[in-house]
């Protein structure tokens, strides 16, 4: 087999312009057989140097190692190497590289691994030089954990697969910007340079980066165990667990050098997102204080095949810096009529709670804000309108019976709601005829998105061919200039 190293710039050439080489002949009568070409990428698995760990490329972006995804095992000094097919190699800049460190692997500094854990290397989203080593460590892992915290399993509109990132310049640019933002925040937070976070800190004898990596891997190991436990309890769920230290949380909640845990669970029609303070570094499986708990449940509102309405009810619990809590929530009824998507959104008033345990008992029989949303397409363009009402607006009381929608479903007629909402001037070019608290509209045409607001301003966002975005603003929707 002929093996070679390929720069990502050359790889892009092959993908976009078909400029791959052909085969040569040893004689005019007997051409050489076509030999499959492979691309070699290599690096190190670093906590100390770790051997016996499985390195794999998450091509489909689901965070799980699937049978058709390439993998290899790290060797002495943490070295690993892949020989990718061209089809696999195209995904190296656009897929996360994961490391599964099992019990029995060997950390050259600490000995045999006794607690399994995972590490990750975020997608580069840019050409990778030929001899660049992809060093996977707790420092690169914490960058990717921050990205996953934003794009959790509930956000199915942003599947970070290789194909999605290759084909969607807007998404690619969004994730690239997020990685840069997160990296800069972590540089300031840890007082390490970006180069230090991606480097072989053992080879460089970087004791500061090494000590930080040991702290991070403590959280990685505990998070791996707790995620595995939740996964056993909810075998069909998508689960994310992150355990970490945070000066920001310490400052906000008045704690001192504490450990925190984020858990996200997406289990069919149930979504849970929770942040807690843990007792101590030696008790990372013990909760000391609840900080945030968000829980949303989806249900089929009724079996009407004409509208297929779905109901989403969400209840939130938040801790104040003083140690007390407050509760909030909303319910959203979503349905489609004649290719227009309608949404009725009721937000309930926030209320105080002593310890947060009663937030889950909140009901939707009293609301403080109502929202009508409309979405449709015309000539291939997408449009949406959002109208917001509070008690000061007459419209707030127009649908007074449409509250506590799950409880009152049997007494409400979806046809009546559909008939009423369809009479409202919701089109992008329509003047807003109802008196609202505020409103906003959006028009997406190809790479151009225009947002219009009730304060008389517009914003135009253009996604350029290289994936970057240009934003301009207007006060009349005609003449655009720099945004102040």
C-alpha positions in Angstrom: 0.0 0.0 0.0 1.3 3.5 -0.9 1.0 5.7 2.1 1.5 9.5 2.1 0.9 12.5 4.3 -1.5 15.1 2.9 -2.1 18.7 3.9 -5.7 19.7 4.4 -5.2 22.4 1.7 -4.4 19.6 -0.7 -7.3 17.6 0.6 -9.6 20.6 0.0 -8.3 20.7 -3.6 -9.2 17.0 -4.0 -12.7 17.5 -2.6 -13.7 20.8 -4.2 -12.0 20.7 -7.6 -11.4 17.0 -8.2 -7.6 17.5 -8.6 -6.5 14.0 -7.5 -3.7 12.2 -9.3 -4.1 9.3 -11.7 -2.3 6.0 -11.8 0.9 5.3 -13.8 1.7 2.3 -16.0 4.8 0.2 -15.8 4.4 -0.7 -19.5 2.0 0.0 -22.3 0.5 -3.4 -22.1 0.3 -4.1 -18.4 -0.8 -1.1 -16.3 -0.1 -1.2 -12.6 -3.1 -2.0 -10.4 -4.8 1.0 -8.8 -3.5 1.1 -5.2 -5.8 2.7 -2.6 -4.3 5.8 -1.1 -4.3 6.6 2.6 -3.6 9.7 4.6 -1.6 9.5 7.9 -2.5 11.7 10.9 -0.8 11.2 14.3 -0.4 12.7 17.7 -0.2 11.9 21.4 -2.7 11.0 24.2 -1.6 13.1 27.1 -2.6 13.2 30.8 0.7 11.7 31.6 1.5 9.9 28.3 -1.3 7.3 28.1 -1.0 4.0 26.3 -3.8 1.5 25.7 -6.4 4.2 25.0 -8.8 4.1 22.0 -8.7 7.1 19.7 -11.6 7.6 17.3 -13.0 10.1 14.9 -16.6 11.1 15.5 -17.6 11.5 11.9 -21.4 11.6 12.4 -21.1 14.0 15.5 -23.2 11.9 17.9 -20.5 11.7 20.5 -20.5 7.9 20.4 -18.0 5.5 18.8 -19.9 3.7 16.0 -18.7 0.6 14.1 -18.0 2.5 10.9 -15.9 5.2 12.4 -12.1 4.8 12.3 -10.2 4.1 15.5 -6.7 3.2 16.7 -5.0 2.5 20.1 -2.3 4.7 21.6 1.1 3.1 22.1 4.2 3.8 24.2 4.7 7.5 25.0 1.0 8.1 24.1 1.7 7.9 20.4 -1.2 7.2 18.1 -1.5 7.2 14.3 -4.3 6.8 11.8 -4.1 5.8 8.1 -7.3 7.2 6.8 -9.0 6.6 3.5 -9.6 9.7 1.5 -13.2 9.7 2.5 -12.3 9.5 6.2 -9.5 12.0 5.9 -11.8 14.7 4.5 -13.5 14.7 7.9 -10.4 15.2 10.1 -10.8 19.0 10.1 -14.6 18.8 10.6 -15.0 16.1 13.3 -14.1 15.8 16.9 -11.3 13.3 17.8 -12.2 11.4 21.0 -10.1 9.3 23.3 -11.7 6.6 25.5 -9.3 5.8 28.3 -10.3 2.4 29.8 -9.5 0.9 33.2 -6.2 -0.9 32.6 -4.7 1.6 30.3 -1.3 3.0 31.5 -0.5 6.5 32.4 3.3 6.8 32.4 3.2 9.2 35.3 0.5 7.7 37.5 0.6 4.0 36.5 -2.4 1.9 35.6 -5.7 3.7 35.1 -8.3 2.8 37.7 -11.1 5.1 36.6 -12.2 5.2 32.9 -12.6 8.6 31.3 -12.8 10.4 27.9 -10.9 13.2 26.3 -11.4 15.1 23.1 -9.8 17.3 20.4 -12.1 19.9 18.8 -12.5 20.1 15.1 -10.0 22.5 13.5 -12.4 23.8 10.8 -9.2 25.0 9.0 -6.4 23.4 7.0 -4.0 21.3 9.2 -0.3 21.4 8.3 1.3 18.2 7.2 3.4 17.5 10.3 1.0 18.9 12.9 0.6 16.5 15.9 -2.9 16.3 17.2 -2.2 16.1 20.9 -5.4 15.1 22.8 -5.3 16.1 26.5 -7.5 17.4 29.3 -6.7 20.9 28.1 -8.1 20.3 24.6 -11.0 18.4 26.2 -12.1 21.4 28.3 -12.4 23.5 25.1 -14.7 21.0 23.5 -16.7 20.5 26.7 -17.5 24.2 26.6 -18.8 23.9 23.0 -20.9 20.9 23.9 -22.3 22.9 26.8 -23.8 25.3 24.3 -24.8 22.8 21.6 -26.4 20.2 23.8 -28.2 17.1 22.7 -31.5 19.0 22.7 -30.3 21.3 19.9 -31.1 18.9 17.0 -31.0 21.9 14.5 -27.2 21.9 14.9 -25.8 18.4 14.4 -22.1 18.9 14.4 -21.3 16.1 12.0 -18.5 16.1 9.4 -21.0 16.5 6.5 -23.0 19.2 8.3 -19.9 21.3 8.9 -18.5 20.8 5.4 -21.8 21.7 3.7 -23.0 24.5 5.9 -20.7 27.5 5.8 -22.9 29.4 8.3 -22.8 26.6 10.9 -19.1 26.1 10.3 -18.4 29.8 10.9 -20.6 29.8 14.0 -18.7 26.9 15.6 -15.3 28.3 14.5 -16.2 31.6 16.2 -17.4 29.7 19.3 -14.2 27.7 19.5 -12.2 31.0 19.3 -14.3 32.6 21.9 -14.1 29.7 24.3 -10.4 29.3 23.8 -9.8 33.1 24.5 -12.0 32.8 27.6 -10.0 29.8 28.8 -6.7 31.5 28.1 -7.8 34.3 30.4 -9.3 32.0 32.9 -6.3 29.6 33.2 -3.6 32.2 32.3 -2.3 29.8 29.6 -1.7 30.6 26.0 -3.7 28.8 23.3 -0.4 27.2 22.1 0.1 25.8 25.6 -3.4 24.3 25.6 -2.7 22.4 22.3 1.0 21.6 23.0 2.7 18.5 24.5 3.2 20.0 27.9 5.1 17.0 29.1 7.7 17.3 26.4 7.9 21.1 27.0 8.2 20.5 30.8 5.3 22.9 31.3 4.5 22.3 35.0 1.7 24.9 35.0 -0.2 23.2 32.1 0.5 19.8 33.6 -0.9 20.7 37.0 -4.0 22.2 35.4 -4.5 19.1 33.3 -4.5 16.9 36.4 -7.2 19.1 37.9 -9.3 18.9 34.8 -8.9 15.2 34.4 -10.3 14.8 38.0 -13.5 16.2 36.7 -13.4 14.2 33.5 -13.1 10.9 35.4 -16.0 11.7 37.7 -18.1 13.0 34.8 -17.5 9.8 32.9 -18.7 7.6 35.8 -21.8 9.7 36.5 -22.7 9.9 32.8 -22.4 6.1 32.7 -24.7 5.7 35.7 -27.4 8.0 34.2 -27.1 6.2 30.9 -27.8 2.9 32.7 -30.9 4.5 34.3 -32.0 6.0 31.0 -30.7 3.7 28.2 -32.5 5.6 25.4 -31.4 9.0 26.5 -28.7 11.3 25.2 -26.7 12.4 28.2 -23.9 15.0 28.8 -22.2 15.4 32.2 -19.5 18.0 32.9 -17.7 18.5 36.2 -15.4 21.5 36.6 -14.3 24.4 38.7 -15.4 27.9 37.9 -14.3 31.3 39.2 -17.4 32.8 37.5 -19.8 30.5 39.5 -17.8 31.1 42.7 -18.2 34.9 42.2 -21.9 34.7 41.2 -23.0 32.4 44.0 -20.5 33.5 46.7 -18.6 30.2 47.0 -14.9 29.6 47.3 -13.0 27.4 44.8 -15.9 24.9 44.5 -16.6 22.1 42.1 -19.7 22.2 39.9 -21.6 19.7 37.7 -23.7 20.3 34.6 -26.0 17.5 33.5 -28.1 17.6 30.2 -30.5 14.8 29.5 -32.6 14.4 26.4 -34.9 11.4 26.8 -37.5 11.2 24.0 -40.0 13.8 25.1 -38.2 14.9 28.2 -35.4 17.4 28.5 -33.5 18.2 31.7 -30.7 20.6 32.2 -29.2 21.1 35.7 -26.2 22.8 37.3 -25.3 22.0 40.9 -22.5 22.7 43.4 -20.7 19.6 44.6 -19.5 19.0 48.1 -15.8 18.8 47.6 -13.1 17.4 45.3 -13.2 14.2 47.3 -17.0 14.0 47.1 -17.7 14.8 43.5 -20.7 12.5 43.5 -22.4 14.4 46.3 -24.6 17.4 45.6 -24.3 20.3 48.0 -26.6 22.9 46.4 -28.9 23.1 43.4 -28.1 26.2 41.3 -30.3 25.8 38.1 -32.8 23.1 37.1 -34.6 23.3 33.7 -37.1 20.7 32.8 -39.2 20.5 29.6 -41.7 17.9 28.5 -43.2 17.5 25.1 -46.6 15.9 24.4 -49.0 15.5 21.5 -51.7 18.0 22.4 -54.4 16.0 20.6 -54.6 13.6 17.7 -56.0 16.1 15.1 -54.3 15.0 11.9 -55.0 18.3 10.2 -52.8 20.4 12.5 -50.6 17.8 14.4 -50.4 20.1 17.5 -47.6 19.6 20.0 -47.3 21.0 23.5 -44.1 21.9 25.3 -44.3 22.8 28.9 -41.2 23.9 30.8 -40.5 24.7 34.5 -37.3 26.4 35.7 -35.6 26.7 39.1 -32.9 29.2 39.8 -30.8 30.0 42.9 -30.2 33.6 43.9 -26.7 34.6 45.2 -28.2 34.9 48.7 -29.2 31.3 48.7 -33.0 31.7 48.0 -34.7 30.5 44.8 -37.2 31.7 42.2 -39.3 29.7 39.8 -40.4 30.5 36.2 -41.8 28.6 33.2 -43.7 28.6 29.9 -45.9 26.5 27.7 -45.8 26.4 23.9 -48.5 25.0 21.6 -47.2 24.5 18.1 -49.2 23.5 15.0 -49.3 23.8 11.3 -52.1 25.0 9.0 -51.8 25.4 5.2 -48.0 25.4 5.4 -47.8 28.0 8.1 -46.4 27.1 11.5 -48.2 28.8 14.4 -47.2 28.9 18.0 -49.0 30.2 21.1 -46.5 30.8 24.0 -47.6 31.5 27.5 -45.0 32.6 30.1 -46.0 32.3 33.8 -44.9 34.9 36.4 -41.6 34.3 38.3 -42.1 33.7 42.0 -39.9 33.3 45.0 -39.1 29.9 46.7 -37.3 29.1 49.9 -35.4 26.1 48.7 -36.6 25.5 45.1 -38.3 22.2 45.8 -41.7 23.6 45.1 -40.9 25.0 41.6 -42.0 21.8 40.0 -45.5 22.3 41.4 -46.1 25.5 39.4 -49.2 25.6 37.2 -49.9 27.5 34.0 -53.3 29.0 35.0 -51.8 32.5 35.4 -49.5 34.1 32.8 -47.7 37.5 32.5 -46.7 37.4 28.9 -48.3 35.9 25.8 -46.5 35.4 22.5 -47.8 34.6 18.9 -45.2 33.1 16.5 -45.6 32.5 12.8 -43.3 30.8 10.3 -43.7 30.2 6.6 -41.9 30.0 3.3 -42.4 31.8 0.0 -40.4 31.3 -3.2 -37.7 29.4 -1.3 -37.2 32.1 1.3 -38.0 31.7 5.0 -40.0 34.2 7.1 -40.9 34.4 10.8 -42.8 36.9 13.0 -43.0 37.1 16.8 -45.5 39.2 18.6 -45.3 39.8 22.4 -48.2 41.0 24.6 -48.5 41.8 28.3 -51.4 43.0 30.5 -51.1 46.6 29.2 -52.2 45.4 25.7 -55.8 44.5 24.8 -54.6 41.4 22.9 -53.3 39.8 26.1 -56.8 38.9 27.2 -58.2 37.9 23.8 -57.5 34.2 24.3 -58.1 34.1 28.0 -59.3 30.5 28.0 -56.1 29.3 26.3 -54.0 28.7 29.5 -52.9 25.6 31.3 -53.1 23.9 28.0 -52.4 20.3 29.0 -55.0 20.4 31.8 -57.6 22.2 29.6 -57.0 20.4 26.3 -60.4 18.6 26.3 -62.3 21.9 26.5 -60.3 23.8 23.8 -60.8 23.6 20.1 -57.6 23.8 18.0 -59.7 24.9 14.9 -60.9 28.0 16.7 -57.3 28.9 17.6 -56.1 28.3 14.1 -58.9 30.3 12.6 -58.1 33.3 14.9 -54.4 33.3 14.5 -54.6 33.0 10.7 -56.5 36.3 10.6 -53.6 38.2 12.2 -51.3 40.3 9.9 -48.2 38.2 10.3 -46.6 38.5 6.9 -43.1 40.0 6.8 -44.3 42.9 4.7 -47.5 43.5 6.6 -47.7 46.4 9.0 -48.2 45.1 12.6 -51.8 46.0 13.2 -52.1 44.7 16.8 -50.8 46.8 19.7 -47.9 44.8 21.1 -45.4 45.1 23.9 -42.7 44.5 21.2 -42.3 42.4 18.1 -39.6 41.2 15.7 -39.5 39.7 12.2 -37.0 37.7 10.1 -36.5 37.1 6.4 -33.8 34.6 5.3 -33.0 34.4 1.6 -30.0 32.3 0.7 -27.0 33.7 2.6 -28.8 36.8 3.7 -30.8 37.3 6.9 -32.7 40.4 7.7 -34.1 41.1 11.1 -36.6 43.8 11.7 -37.5 45.1 15.2 -40.4 47.1 16.7 -38.1 49.9 17.7 -37.7 50.8 14.0 -34.3 49.2 13.4 -33.1 46.5 11.0 -30.0 44.3 10.9 -28.7 42.5 7.8 -26.4 39.5 8.3 -24.7 38.1 5.2 -22.8 34.8 5.3 -19.8 35.2 2.9 -18.4 32.5 0.7 -15.6 31.9 3.1 -18.0 31.3 6.0 -17.4 34.7 7.6 -20.4 37.0 8.4 -20.9 40.7 7.7 -23.5 42.7 9.7 -24.9 46.0 8.7 -27.8 48.0 10.3 -30.5 50.4 9.1 -33.2 52.7 10.4 -35.4 52.5 7.3 -34.8 49.0 5.9 -33.3 50.5 2.7 -30.0 52.1 3.5 -27.6 50.0 5.6 -24.3 50.9 7.3 -22.1 50.1 10.2 -23.9 48.9 13.3 -23.3 51.2 16.3 
